């Protein structure tokens, strides 16, 4: 991509490239919760070799020939369905659904060999923070067997705000709250995240009805409910502040 300035995403790229070095071991599999997949029920990719979905429009031709041939893991998809069902959360599998760019773009940088099996978990289209937090709680046991849970979204996501200098202080205000919240004691973190709409500038950073880019964080926070967390990345991109967080 020909961004102006050319280094717009350089820091994020470096962060993603070096992130695996911070993990205790190489994951045996990855569950990726992507903001780019909303469904009426929590849905899991269950194909053995899912294709890629180029779910973006008007981009340069080379971005539609990107490849990331990571295998799926049908048995893990079945386990995720079982865990969600046991938690009282309706779910289903989809053997035909592919990997969207919320999956393959970051993972091309994190694990470029594409050898680690991956399944994607959709968000629920109801956009209820508690429901997503509960989904994470249901999947917590996967972490104990070497499965890495990744919430792929954005800490700021208002398409009208990107590139607008007026959103600099607005994004800073919300990012300060989000960082303090995620790094807080787990029980206080849970309560604050579930009521995130009351945060300063929340509605300007994640407009009502379009807050799907914040919800992957709820799932990951639910899975790591008793672990401490910290901000491991932040940058000013397109006039707005964005951050990433790591649990455990």
TAVEN-V251444 format. One record per pair of residues at least 6 apart in sequence whose C-alpha atoms are under 8 Angstrom apart, sorted by the first residue. I is the first residue (numbers start at 1). J is the second residue. D is the distance in Angstrom with one decimal. If there is no record, write none. Layout:
I_J_D + I_J_D
This chain:
1_60_7.2 + 8_237_6.4 + 8_238_7.5 + 9_237_7.3 + 11_235_7.3 + 12_233_7.9 + 12_235_7.7 + 13_109_7.0 + 15_233_7.0 + 16_106_6.6 + 16_109_5.8 + 16_110_5.3 + 17_109_5.0 + 17_110_4.8 + 17_111_7.9 + 18_110_7.1 + 19_110_6.6 + 20_26_7.5 + 20_110_6.3 + 20_111_7.7 + 26_146_8.0 + 27_116_7.3 + 27_146_5.3 + 27_147_5.6 + 27_148_5.8 + 28_116_6.6 + 28_117_7.4 + 28_145_8.0 + 28_146_5.5 + 28_147_5.7 + 28_148_7.8 + 29_116_5.6 + 29_117_4.9 + 29_118_5.8 + 29_146_7.1 + 29_147_4.9 + 29_148_6.4 + 30_116_7.1 + 30_117_6.3 + 30_118_4.7 + 30_119_6.4 + 30_147_5.5 + 30_148_4.8 + 30_149_5.9 + 30_150_7.3 + 31_118_5.9 + 31_119_5.1 + 31_120_5.7 + 31_121_6.8 + 31_147_7.0 + 31_148_6.2 + 31_149_4.9 + 31_150_6.4 + 32_103_6.6 + 32_118_7.1 + 32_119_6.3 + 32_120_4.7 + 32_121_6.1 + 32_149_6.0 + 32_150_4.9 + 32_151_6.2 + 32_152_6.9 + 33_120_5.8 + 33_121_4.9 + 33_122_6.1 + 33_123_7.1 + 33_149_7.6 + 33_150_6.1 + 33_151_4.9 + 33_152_5.9 + 33_216_5.7 + 33_219_7.7 + 34_100_7.9 + 34_102_5.3 + 34_103_6.5 + 34_120_7.0 + 34_121_7.0 + 34_122_6.4 + 34_123_7.3 + 34_151_6.4 + 34_152_4.9 + 34_153_6.4 + 34_216_6.6 + 35_102_6.8 + 35_122_7.7 + 35_123_6.9 + 35_152_6.2 + 35_153_5.2 + 35_212_5.5 + 35_213_5.0 + 35_214_7.7 + 35_215_7.2 + 35_216_6.4 + 36_100_6.9 + 36_101_7.7 + 36_102_6.2 + 36_212_7.9 + 36_213_7.9 + 37_100_7.8 + 37_122_5.1 + 37_123_6.1 + 38_122_5.5 + 38_123_4.8 + 38_124_5.6 + 38_125_5.0 + 39_122_6.3 + 39_123_6.3 + 39_124_5.3 + 39_125_5.2 + 40_124_5.8 + 40_125_5.5 + 40_126_7.5 + 41_90_6.1 + 41_91_5.2 + 41_92_6.9 + 41_123_8.0 + 41_124_5.7 + 41_125_7.6 + 42_89_7.7 + 42_90_6.7 + 42_91_4.6 + 42_92_6.5 + 42_121_6.8 + 42_122_5.5 + 42_123_6.0 + 42_124_5.4 + 43_91_5.6 + 43_92_4.9 + 43_93_5.3 + 43_94_6.7 + 43_121_5.7 + 43_122_5.2 + 43_123_7.7 + 44_77_6.1 + 44_80_7.7 + 44_81_7.5 + 44_91_7.9 + 44_92_6.5 + 44_93_4.7 + 44_94_6.0 + 44_119_6.8 + 44_120_5.7 + 44_121_4.7 + 44_122_6.4 + 45_72_7.6 + 45_74_7.9 + 45_77_6.7 + 45_93_5.9 + 45_94_5.0 + 45_95_5.8 + 45_96_7.4 + 45_97_6.0 + 45_98_7.2 + 45_119_5.5 + 45_120_5.5 + 45_121_6.8 + 46_72_6.7 + 46_73_6.6 + 46_74_4.7 + 46_75_8.0 + 46_77_5.4 + 46_78_7.6 + 46_93_5.9 + 46_94_5.6 + 46_95_4.5 + 46_96_7.6 + 46_119_7.0 + 47_72_5.8 + 47_73_7.1 + 47_74_6.1 + 47_94_7.3 + 47_95_4.3 + 47_96_6.2 + 47_97_7.5 + 48_71_6.0 + 48_72_4.5 + 48_73_5.8 + 48_74_6.1 + 48_95_8.0 + 49_69_7.5 + 49_70_7.2 + 49_71_4.9 + 49_72_5.2 + 50_71_7.0 + 50_72_6.3 + 50_95_7.9 + 50_96_7.0 + 50_97_6.7 + 50_98_4.6 + 50_99_6.4 + 51_69_7.7 + 51_97_7.6 + 51_98_4.6 + 51_99_6.2 + 52_67_7.5 + 52_68_7.5 + 52_98_5.2 + 52_99_4.8 + 52_100_6.0 + 52_101_7.7 + 52_104_7.7 + 53_98_5.8 + 53_99_5.6 + 53_100_4.7 + 53_101_6.8 + 54_64_6.3 + 54_100_6.4 + 54_101_6.4 + 55_100_6.3 + 55_101_6.5 + 68_104_6.2 + 68_108_6.6 + 68_112_7.9 + 68_114_6.1 + 69_114_6.0 + 70_114_4.5 + 70_115_5.7 + 70_116_6.4 + 70_117_6.0 + 70_118_6.7 + 71_114_7.8 + 71_115_7.1 + 71_116_7.1 + 71_117_4.9 + 71_118_6.3 + 72_117_5.2 + 72_118_5.1 + 72_119_5.7 + 73_117_5.8 + 73_118_6.5 + 73_119_6.4 + 76_119_7.7 + 77_93_7.1 + 77_119_6.6 + 78_93_7.7 + 80_139_6.9 + 81_91_6.1 + 81_92_6.4 + 81_93_7.3 + 83_138_5.7 + 83_139_6.4 + 84_90_6.9 + 84_91_6.7 + 84_135_6.4 + 84_138_5.7 + 84_139_7.3 + 85_91_6.7 + 86_138_7.9 + 87_134_7.8 + 87_135_7.8 + 87_138_6.0 + 89_135_7.3 + 99_120_7.1 + 102_152_5.9 + 102_153_7.2 + 103_120_7.7 + 103_152_7.1 + 107_114_7.8 + 108_114_7.3 + 123_132_7.4 + 123_212_7.7 + 123_215_7.5 + 123_216_7.5 + 124_132_7.5 + 127_209_7.8 + 127_211_7.3 + 127_212_6.7 + 127_215_7.4 + 129_193_7.7 + 129_194_5.5 + 129_215_6.6 + 129_218_6.4 + 130_194_6.0 + 130_218_7.9 + 132_215_6.9 + 132_216_7.8 + 132_218_5.8 + 132_219_5.1 + 132_222_7.6 + 133_218_4.9 + 133_219_4.8 + 133_220_7.6 + 133_221_6.7 + 133_222_4.5 + 133_223_7.6 + 134_219_7.3 + 134_222_6.2 + 135_219_6.0 + 135_222_7.1 + 135_223_7.8 + 136_218_7.3 + 136_219_4.2 + 136_220_5.7 + 136_221_6.9 + 136_222_4.3 + 136_223_4.1 + 136_224_7.7 + 137_219_7.6 + 137_222_4.6 + 137_223_4.5 + 137_224_7.5 + 137_225_7.2 + 138_223_7.1 + 139_223_5.9 + 140_222_7.6 + 140_223_4.3 + 140_224_6.6 + 142_148_7.9 + 143_149_7.4 + 149_220_6.6 + 150_216_7.9 + 150_220_6.9 + 151_216_4.4 + 151_217_5.5 + 151_219_7.2 + 151_220_6.0 + 152_213_7.7 + 152_216_6.1 + 152_217_7.9 + 153_212_7.7 + 153_213_4.4 + 153_214_6.1 + 153_215_7.6 + 153_216_6.2 + 153_217_7.6 + 154_213_5.2 + 154_214_6.2 + 154_242_7.0 + 154_243_7.7 + 155_175_7.3 + 155_213_7.1 + 155_214_6.0 + 155_242_5.5 + 155_243_5.9 + 155_244_7.3 + 156_171_6.7 + 156_175_7.9 + 156_205_5.3 + 156_206_6.6 + 156_213_7.8 + 156_214_7.8 + 156_240_7.5 + 156_241_7.2 + 156_242_5.9 + 157_205_5.8 + 157_206_5.6 + 157_211_7.7 + 157_213_6.5 + 158_204_7.0 + 158_205_5.5 + 158_206_5.8 + 158_207_6.6 + 161_167_5.7 + 161_205_7.9 + 161_240_7.7 + 162_238_5.3 + 162_239_6.3 + 162_240_6.5 + 163_238_4.5 + 163_239_5.1 + 163_240_7.5 + 164_238_7.5 + 164_239_6.1 + 165_239_5.4 + 165_240_7.7 + 167_239_6.8 + 167_240_6.2 + 168_239_5.4 + 168_240_4.9 + 168_241_6.8 + 170_201_6.1 + 170_204_7.4 + 170_205_7.4 + 171_201_7.5 + 171_205_6.4 + 171_240_5.7 + 171_241_5.6 + 171_242_7.8 + 172_240_7.4 + 172_241_5.9 + 173_200_6.3 + 173_201_6.7 + 174_199_6.8 + 174_200_5.6 + 174_201_5.7 + 174_202_6.2 + 174_205_7.2 + 175_241_6.9 + 175_242_7.2 + 175_243_7.3 + 177_199_6.8 + 177_200_7.2 + 179_230_7.7 + 179_231_6.4 + 181_188_7.6 + 181_189_5.3 + 181_192_6.5 + 181_193_7.2 + 182_189_5.7 + 182_193_7.9 + 182_229_6.2 + 182_230_6.8 + 182_231_7.8 + 182_245_7.7 + 183_189_7.4 + 183_228_6.7 + 183_229_5.2 + 183_230_5.2 + 183_231_7.3 + 184_228_7.7 + 184_229_7.8 + 185_228_7.0 + 186_225_6.1 + 186_226_5.7 + 186_227_6.8 + 186_228_6.6 + 187_225_7.8 + 187_226_7.9 + 190_221_7.7 + 190_222_7.9 + 190_225_7.5 + 193_218_7.2 + 196_202_7.0 + 197_203_6.6 + 206_213_7.8 + 206_214_7.5 + 220_247_8.0 + 221_247_7.5 + 224_247_6.3 + 224_248_7.0 + 227_247_6.2 + 227_248_5.1 + 228_247_6.0 + 228_248_5.8 + 229_245_6.8 + 229_246_5.6 + 229_247_4.3 + 229_248_6.1 + 230_245_5.6 + 230_246_5.7 + 230_247_6.7 + 231_243_6.9 + 231_244_5.8 + 231_245_4.3 + 231_246_6.4 + 232_243_7.6 + 232_244_5.8 + 232_245_5.4 + 232_246_6.4 + 233_243_5.4 + 233_244_5.0 + 233_245_7.0 + 234_241_6.9 + 234_242_5.5 + 234_243_4.1 + 234_244_6.4 + 235_241_5.7 + 235_242_5.6 + 235_243_6.7 + 236_242_6.4
